[in-house]
Amino acid sequence: MNRYARNMRGYGPDRPDPKWPGGAKVAVQFVLNYEEGGENCLLHGDTASEAFLSDIPGAAPWQNQRHWNMESIYEYGARAGFWRLHRLFTGAGIPLTIYGVASALARNPEQVQAMKDAGWEIASHGLKWVEHKDMSEREERHAIAEAIRLHTEVVGTPPRGWYTGRCSENTVHLASEIGDLDYISDTYDDDLPYWLELEDHDQLIIPYTLEANDMRFATAPGWVTGRDFEDYLTDAFDTLYTEGSEGRPAMMTIGLHCRLVGRPGKIAGLKRFIDHVQSHADVWCPRRIDIAEHWAATHPPKRFERPSKMKRERFVALYGGIFEHSPWVADRAWELELGPAHDCAAGVHNALCRVFRTASHDKRLGVLNAHPDLAGKLAAAGQLTAESTSEQASAGLDFLTDEERATFTRLNKAYVEKHGFPFIIAVRDYDKASILQAFHRRIDHTTEVEFEEACRQVERIAQFRLQDLLP
């Protein structure tokens, strides 16, 4: 099977209503990444110093050396930044989700106790704040299992959420397999949670953010002042709040780091943003585990038979009649590079149409000739396909006067004699009177023009038929 693994469709144009508690127009969720003491450091058994997300411009790893300045910046996050953020959020009455690196939590017991006393969620941020991309699957599986073991030992309860950040292509399925987690956040691909279908279970994904994130104080392009950060967060919130007021509620995640936004000049912008959020009614500020529990209760997983995962025989059995009596179209479409984006009416329609459009003239003509006459002898004898019967009935072609039937018979005969194939029209777009008008207009076209029009109508009929079967 030629299949594409990435999901470019998501919820499509009609995302679900999350039904946030209290009818909230937007869920605003704050994450504090706790990495201080879990970063790359010779003291932690690493071969080089940390180089990621600090106030040192252009930092690079120091091989086989401790980087005193880098270490002290991370220490600021634990010693000062954390407590400044703790005061801000407990004072505002907004609970946080902590993405806690297990080895960092183990080295910061006083901060862990403060997190627990505040009722904050402590999710797992991995064993160490290091890259997973070069780990073998076996090595990463061990690291995830050890992270969960140490987290449980240090915090007293196992993590219910997971975010690696510096992940590999295997991280999500390994974390889901090992952790028995309520949610995983190693994606950035949506404004709402969604269910990921794995082989033996459905895993809830709550996407994270790298844009509404104070990490951009340490990257280019990025924030320079607290007001830069505040302005961006405010614009994002205002947009989502307006969308929620219009009936499309979503989720906003803000990512924070103790050593970054915990600095006085940066946290001022965050404080003003929190004031802005709290000046609005109908806003929910939950922990991520609260979102997970709400989503699981309100939108439990619902599997359906996905075209991209079907065997050839099943695919042809379901879609072989979409192009009238022409199963070869579906047979060839199954061989295309299908993926999650094709697990909907528009996706299968596109695949079938690609095959039809690139077929020879004779093959396309065969599809046209497979269609019945409108209100013709087959209809009268009850020998149409179920789809054609329903379609013709929708336009009232199953109840014709003798005069109307005679008119259709005359036009059908004249059309076929001139063009060599039946008159085809997507009757769901028309009523009986407009179908007759189109018949009179199109019969005088050249055969070349009418051939292309008939092919377009065949594609339109296929679109309607698939919309009856798929999302």
C-alpha positions as CSV (number, residue, x, y, z in Angstrom):
1,M,0.0,0.0,0.0
2,N,1.3,3.4,-1.0
3,R,0.4,5.4,2.0
4,Y,1.3,8.8,3.4
5,A,1.6,8.9,7.2
6,R,1.2,12.7,7.9
7,N,-2.3,14.0,8.7
8,M,-2.9,17.3,6.8
9,R,-6.7,17.2,7.3
10,G,-7.3,17.2,11.1
11,Y,-10.9,18.3,11.7
12,G,-11.3,19.8,8.3
13,P,-13.5,22.9,7.8
14,D,-15.9,22.0,10.6
15,R,-14.0,21.5,13.9
16,P,-16.1,20.3,16.8
17,D,-17.5,22.5,19.5
18,P,-15.3,21.7,22.5
19,K,-18.2,22.7,24.9
20,W,-15.8,24.2,27.4
21,P,-17.1,24.3,30.9
22,G,-19.4,27.3,31.6
23,G,-19.7,28.0,27.9
24,A,-16.3,29.5,27.8
25,K,-15.3,31.1,24.5
26,V,-11.7,30.1,24.8
27,A,-9.6,27.9,27.1
28,V,-6.3,29.6,28.0
29,Q,-3.8,27.2,29.4
30,F,-0.4,28.0,30.8
31,V,2.5,25.6,30.9
32,L,5.7,26.1,32.9
33,N,8.6,24.0,31.7
34,Y,10.8,23.0,34.6
35,E,14.1,22.0,33.2
36,E,16.6,23.5,35.6
37,G,18.9,20.7,36.8
38,G,18.0,18.4,33.9
39,E,19.8,20.2,31.1
40,N,23.1,19.0,29.5
41,C,25.9,19.2,32.0
42,L,29.0,17.3,32.8
43,L,27.7,16.9,36.3
44,H,24.7,15.0,34.8
45,G,26.9,12.5,32.9
46,D,26.7,14.4,29.6
47,T,29.7,15.0,27.3
48,A,29.0,18.7,26.8
49,S,27.3,21.7,28.3
50,E,23.8,23.0,27.4
51,A,23.4,25.4,24.5
52,F,19.6,25.7,24.2
53,L,17.2,28.4,25.4
54,S,19.3,30.8,27.5
55,D,20.2,34.5,27.4
56,I,23.6,33.7,25.9
57,P,23.5,34.8,22.3
58,G,24.8,32.1,19.9
59,A,25.6,29.6,22.6
60,A,27.3,26.4,21.6
61,P,28.0,23.2,23.5
62,W,31.3,23.1,25.3
63,Q,32.6,19.7,24.8
64,N,34.0,18.0,27.9
65,Q,33.7,21.3,29.9
66,R,31.3,22.8,32.3
67,H,29.9,26.1,31.1
68,W,29.7,28.1,34.3
69,N,27.7,31.0,32.8
70,M,25.1,28.6,31.2
71,E,24.8,26.7,34.5
72,S,24.2,29.9,36.4
73,I,21.5,31.0,34.0
74,Y,19.6,27.8,34.6
75,E,20.2,28.2,38.3
76,Y,18.5,31.6,38.1
77,G,15.4,29.9,36.8
78,A,15.3,27.6,39.9
79,R,16.4,30.1,42.5
80,A,14.5,33.2,41.5
81,G,12.5,32.8,38.3
82,F,10.3,30.0,39.6
83,W,9.3,31.8,42.8
84,R,8.4,35.0,40.9
85,L,6.2,32.9,38.6
86,H,4.8,31.0,41.6
87,R,3.7,34.3,43.2
88,L,2.2,35.6,40.0
89,F,0.0,32.6,39.2
90,T,-1.0,31.7,42.8
91,G,-1.9,35.4,43.2
92,A,-4.0,35.3,40.0
93,G,-5.7,32.1,41.0
94,I,-4.6,30.4,37.7
95,P,-3.4,26.8,38.0
96,L,-0.4,25.7,35.9
97,T,0.6,22.5,34.2
98,I,4.3,21.9,34.9
99,Y,6.3,20.0,32.3
100,G,8.8,18.6,34.7
101,V,12.0,17.0,33.6
102,A,12.2,14.1,36.1
103,S,15.9,14.5,36.9
104,A,15.3,18.3,37.4
105,L,12.4,17.6,39.8
106,A,14.6,15.3,41.8
107,R,17.1,18.1,42.3
108,N,14.5,20.7,43.2
109,P,12.4,19.3,46.1
110,E,11.3,22.6,47.5
111,Q,9.9,23.8,44.2
112,V,8.1,20.4,43.7
113,Q,6.4,20.8,47.1
114,A,5.3,24.3,46.1
115,M,3.9,23.0,42.8
116,K,1.9,20.3,44.7
117,D,0.7,22.7,47.4
118,A,-0.6,25.1,44.7
119,G,-2.6,22.2,43.1
120,W,-0.6,22.4,39.9
121,E,-0.4,19.5,37.6
122,I,3.1,18.0,37.2
123,A,3.3,16.3,33.8
124,S,6.4,14.6,32.5
125,H,9.0,16.4,30.4
126,G,11.2,13.3,30.0
127,L,14.1,12.0,32.1
128,K,16.7,14.6,31.0
129,W,16.4,17.9,29.0
130,V,18.3,16.4,26.1
131,E,17.7,15.5,22.4
132,H,15.9,12.2,21.7
133,K,16.3,12.3,17.9
134,D,19.5,10.3,17.8
135,M,18.4,7.7,20.3
136,S,17.6,4.2,19.1
137,E,14.1,3.0,19.8
138,R,15.3,0.7,22.5
139,E,17.3,3.5,24.2
140,E,14.4,5.9,24.0
141,R,12.0,3.4,25.4
142,H,14.3,2.9,28.4
143,A,14.6,6.7,28.9
144,I,10.8,7.1,28.9
145,A,10.3,4.3,31.3
146,E,13.0,5.6,33.6
147,A,11.4,9.1,33.4
148,I,8.1,7.8,34.6
149,R,9.7,5.7,37.3
150,L,11.7,8.6,38.7
151,H,8.8,11.1,38.3
152,T,6.6,8.8,40.4
153,E,9.2,8.4,43.0
154,V,9.9,12.1,43.4
155,V,6.3,13.5,43.0
156,G,4.5,10.6,44.6
157,T,2.1,9.9,41.7
158,P,2.8,9.0,38.1
159,P,2.5,11.6,35.4
160,R,-0.8,11.7,33.5
161,G,0.6,13.9,30.7
162,W,3.7,13.8,28.6
163,Y,5.8,16.3,26.6
164,T,9.3,15.6,25.5
165,G,10.0,18.7,23.4
166,R,13.3,17.5,22.0
167,C,11.6,14.4,20.6
168,S,12.2,11.8,18.0
169,E,9.8,10.3,15.4
170,N,9.2,7.5,17.8
171,T,8.5,9.5,20.9
172,V,4.7,9.7,20.7
173,H,4.0,6.1,20.1
174,L,6.6,5.0,22.7
175,A,5.2,7.3,25.4
176,S,1.7,6.1,24.7
177,E,2.8,2.5,24.8
178,I,4.8,2.8,28.0
179,G,3.1,5.5,30.1
180,D,-0.7,4.8,30.2
181,L,-1.1,8.5,29.8
182,D,-4.2,10.7,29.7
183,Y,-2.6,12.9,27.0
184,I,0.6,13.5,25.1
185,S,1.6,17.0,23.8
186,D,4.5,16.4,21.4
187,T,2.7,18.0,18.5
188,Y,1.9,21.6,17.4
189,D,-0.7,20.8,14.8
190,D,-4.1,22.0,16.0
191,D,-6.1,24.5,18.1
192,L,-8.0,21.6,19.8
193,P,-7.2,18.2,21.3
194,Y,-7.8,15.2,19.1
195,W,-7.5,11.4,19.3
196,L,-4.6,9.6,17.6
197,E,-5.6,6.1,16.5
198,L,-2.8,3.7,17.4
199,E,-3.0,0.0,16.8
200,D,-4.5,-1.1,20.1
201,H,-5.9,2.1,21.6
202,D,-6.8,5.7,21.0
203,Q,-4.3,8.3,22.5
204,L,-5.5,11.8,23.3
205,I,-3.2,14.5,21.9
206,I,-3.3,18.0,23.4
207,P,-1.1,20.1,21.0
208,Y,1.5,22.4,22.5
209,T,2.9,25.7,21.2
210,L,6.3,27.0,20.1
211,E,4.9,30.4,19.0
212,A,3.0,31.6,22.1
213,N,6.1,30.7,24.0
214,D,8.7,32.7,25.9
215,M,11.4,30.6,24.2
216,R,11.4,33.3,21.6
217,F,13.2,35.5,24.1
218,A,16.2,33.2,23.3
219,T,15.7,32.7,19.6
220,A,15.7,34.8,16.4
221,P,13.3,36.1,15.4
222,G,12.1,36.6,18.9
223,W,10.9,38.8,21.7
224,V,13.1,41.6,23.0
225,T,10.9,43.2,25.6
226,G,8.1,42.0,27.8
227,R,5.7,44.1,25.8
228,D,6.7,42.2,22.6
229,F,5.5,39.0,24.3
230,E,2.4,40.6,25.8
231,D,1.4,42.1,22.4
232,Y,1.6,38.8,20.6
233,L,-0.3,36.9,23.3
234,T,-2.9,39.6,23.4
235,D,-3.4,39.5,19.7
236,A,-3.7,35.7,19.8
237,F,-6.2,35.7,22.7
238,D,-8.3,38.5,21.1
239,T,-8.6,36.5,17.8
240,L,-9.5,33.3,19.6
241,Y,-12.0,35.1,21.9
242,T,-13.7,36.6,18.8
243,E,-13.8,33.2,17.1
244,G,-15.3,31.7,20.2
245,S,-17.9,34.5,20.4
246,E,-18.8,33.5,16.8
247,G,-19.4,29.9,17.7
248,R,-15.9,28.4,17.1
249,P,-14.3,28.0,20.6
250,A,-10.7,26.8,20.7
251,M,-7.7,26.4,23.0
252,M,-4.7,28.8,23.6
253,T,-1.6,27.4,25.1
254,I,1.2,29.6,26.5
255,G,4.6,28.1,27.1
256,L,6.9,29.5,29.8
257,H,10.3,28.8,31.3
258,C,11.6,29.9,34.7
259,R,14.9,31.2,33.5
260,L,13.3,33.2,30.6
261,V,10.0,34.9,31.5
262,G,11.0,34.7,35.2
263,R,13.2,37.7,34.7
264,P,11.7,41.0,35.9
265,G,11.7,42.8,32.6
266,K,10.0,39.9,30.8
267,I,7.4,38.9,33.4
268,A,5.9,42.4,33.4
269,G,4.4,41.7,30.0
270,L,3.1,38.3,31.1
271,K,1.4,39.9,34.1
272,R,-0.3,42.5,31.9
273,F,-1.5,39.7,29.6
274,I,-3.0,37.8,32.5
275,D,-4.8,41.0,33.6
276,H,-6.2,41.3,30.0
277,V,-7.4,37.7,30.1
278,Q,-9.1,38.1,33.5
279,S,-10.8,41.2,32.3
280,H,-12.9,39.1,29.9
281,A,-15.9,36.9,30.9
282,D,-16.3,33.3,29.6
283,V,-12.7,32.3,29.7
284,W,-11.5,29.0,31.2
285,C,-8.0,28.7,32.5
286,P,-7.5,25.0,33.3
287,R,-4.6,22.7,33.7
288,R,-3.9,20.4,30.8
289,I,-5.2,17.4,32.7
290,D,-8.5,19.3,33.2
291,I,-8.7,19.7,29.4
292,A,-7.9,16.0,28.9
293,E,-10.6,14.9,31.3
294,H,-13.1,17.2,29.8
295,W,-12.3,16.1,26.2
296,A,-12.5,12.4,27.1
297,A,-15.9,12.9,28.7
298,T,-17.3,15.3,26.0
299,H,-15.7,14.0,22.9
300,P,-14.7,10.3,23.4
301,P,-12.9,8.6,20.6
302,K,-15.0,7.4,17.7
303,R,-13.4,5.2,15.1
304,F,-14.7,4.8,11.6
305,E,-13.6,2.7,8.6
306,R,-10.8,4.8,7.0
307,P,-10.4,4.6,3.2
308,S,-6.6,5.0,3.5
309,K,-6.3,1.9,5.7
310,M,-8.6,-0.3,3.6
311,K,-7.4,-3.4,1.7
312,R,-7.9,-3.1,-2.1
313,E,-10.9,-5.4,-2.1
314,R,-12.8,-3.4,0.6
315,F,-12.0,-0.1,-1.0
316,V,-13.3,-1.2,-4.4
317,A,-16.4,-2.8,-2.8
318,L,-17.3,0.5,-1.1
319,Y,-16.3,2.9,-3.8
320,G,-16.4,0.9,-7.0
321,G,-19.9,2.2,-7.9
322,I,-19.2,5.8,-7.3
323,F,-18.4,6.2,-10.9
324,E,-21.4,4.4,-12.5
325,H,-20.6,0.7,-13.2
326,S,-16.9,1.5,-13.4
327,P,-15.0,-0.2,-10.5
328,W,-11.7,0.2,-12.3
329,V,-11.7,3.8,-11.2
330,A,-11.6,2.9,-7.5
331,D,-9.2,0.0,-8.2
332,R,-6.6,2.4,-9.7
333,A,-7.3,5.1,-7.0
334,W,-6.4,2.6,-4.3
335,E,-2.9,2.5,-5.7
336,L,-2.3,6.3,-5.3
337,E,-0.5,7.7,-2.3
338,L,-3.4,7.9,0.1
339,G,-3.3,9.1,3.7
340,P,-5.4,10.6,6.5
341,A,-6.3,13.5,4.2
342,H,-8.2,11.0,2.1
343,D,-10.3,9.7,4.9
344,C,-13.2,12.0,4.0
345,A,-15.6,12.6,1.1
346,A,-13.3,15.2,-0.5
347,G,-10.3,13.0,-0.2
348,V,-11.7,9.9,-1.8
349,H,-13.4,12.1,-4.5
350,N,-10.0,13.7,-5.3
351,A,-8.4,10.3,-5.7
352,L,-11.1,8.9,-7.9
353,C,-11.2,12.0,-10.0
354,R,-7.4,11.9,-10.6
355,V,-7.8,8.5,-12.0
356,F,-10.8,9.4,-14.2
357,R,-9.1,12.6,-15.5
358,T,-5.9,10.9,-16.5
359,A,-7.7,7.9,-18.2
360,S,-7.8,7.5,-21.9
361,H,-10.6,9.1,-23.9
362,D,-12.1,5.6,-24.5
363,K,-12.1,4.8,-20.8
364,R,-13.8,8.0,-19.9
365,L,-16.3,7.5,-22.7
366,G,-17.0,4.1,-21.2
367,V,-17.9,5.7,-17.9
368,L,-20.2,8.2,-19.6
369,N,-22.0,5.3,-21.5
370,A,-22.4,3.4,-18.2
371,H,-24.8,6.1,-17.1
372,P,-28.5,5.6,-17.7
373,D,-30.8,8.0,-19.7
374,L,-32.6,10.4,-17.5
375,A,-36.2,9.2,-16.9
376,G,-35.5,6.5,-19.5
377,K,-36.5,2.9,-20.0
378,L,-34.2,1.6,-17.2
379,A,-35.9,3.9,-14.7
380,A,-39.3,2.9,-15.9
381,A,-38.3,-0.8,-15.5
382,G,-36.8,-0.2,-12.0
383,Q,-33.3,-1.3,-13.2
384,L,-31.2,1.7,-12.1
385,T,-28.6,1.4,-9.5
386,A,-29.8,2.5,-6.0
387,E,-27.7,5.7,-6.3
388,S,-29.2,6.6,-9.7
389,T,-32.7,5.8,-8.5
390,S,-32.4,8.1,-5.5
391,E,-30.8,10.9,-7.5
392,Q,-33.4,10.9,-10.2
393,A,-36.2,10.8,-7.6
394,S,-34.7,13.8,-5.8
395,A,-35.4,15.9,-8.9
396,G,-38.9,14.5,-9.3
397,L,-38.0,12.4,-12.4
398,D,-39.7,9.4,-10.9
399,F,-43.1,11.1,-11.3
400,L,-43.5,12.5,-14.8
401,T,-46.6,13.3,-16.8
402,D,-47.0,11.5,-20.1
403,E,-46.0,14.7,-21.9
404,E,-42.9,15.1,-19.8
405,R,-41.9,11.5,-20.3
406,A,-42.3,11.9,-24.0
407,T,-40.2,15.1,-24.0
408,F,-37.3,13.3,-22.1
409,T,-37.5,10.3,-24.4
410,R,-37.2,12.6,-27.5
411,L,-34.4,14.6,-26.0
412,N,-32.5,11.5,-24.9
413,K,-32.7,10.0,-28.3
414,A,-31.6,13.2,-30.1
415,Y,-28.7,13.8,-27.6
416,V,-27.3,10.3,-27.9
417,E,-27.6,10.3,-31.7
418,K,-25.6,13.6,-31.9
419,H,-23.0,13.0,-29.2
420,G,-22.7,9.2,-28.8
421,F,-23.2,9.1,-25.0
422,P,-26.2,9.8,-22.7
423,F,-27.0,13.2,-21.3
424,I,-25.5,13.4,-17.8
425,I,-26.3,16.0,-15.2
426,A,-25.9,16.0,-11.4
427,V,-29.6,16.2,-10.7
428,R,-29.2,17.1,-7.1
429,D,-28.1,20.6,-8.3
430,Y,-31.3,21.1,-10.3
431,D,-35.1,20.6,-10.3
432,K,-37.1,19.2,-13.1
433,A,-37.6,22.5,-14.9
434,S,-33.9,23.5,-14.8
435,I,-32.9,20.0,-16.0
436,L,-35.0,20.4,-19.1
437,Q,-33.6,23.9,-19.7
438,A,-30.0,22.5,-19.5
439,F,-31.0,19.6,-21.8
440,H,-32.2,22.1,-24.5
441,R,-29.1,24.2,-24.1
442,R,-26.5,21.5,-24.1
443,I,-27.8,19.4,-26.9
444,D,-26.6,22.0,-29.4
445,H,-23.0,22.0,-28.0
446,T,-20.2,20.4,-30.1
447,T,-19.5,16.9,-29.0
448,E,-16.0,17.9,-27.8
449,V,-17.5,20.6,-25.5
450,E,-20.2,18.3,-24.3
451,F,-17.8,15.5,-23.6
452,E,-15.9,17.7,-21.2
453,E,-19.2,19.0,-19.6
454,A,-20.5,15.4,-19.2
455,C,-17.2,14.4,-17.5
456,R,-17.5,17.4,-15.1
457,Q,-21.1,16.3,-14.3
458,V,-19.9,12.7,-13.6
459,E,-17.4,14.1,-11.1
460,R,-20.1,16.2,-9.4
461,I,-22.4,13.1,-9.1
462,A,-19.5,11.2,-7.5
463,Q,-19.0,14.1,-5.0
464,F,-22.6,13.8,-3.9
465,R,-22.4,10.1,-3.6
466,L,-19.3,10.2,-1.4
467,Q,-20.8,12.8,0.8
468,D,-23.5,10.3,1.6
469,L,-20.9,7.8,2.8
470,L,-18.1,9.8,4.4
471,P,-17.4,12.8,6.6
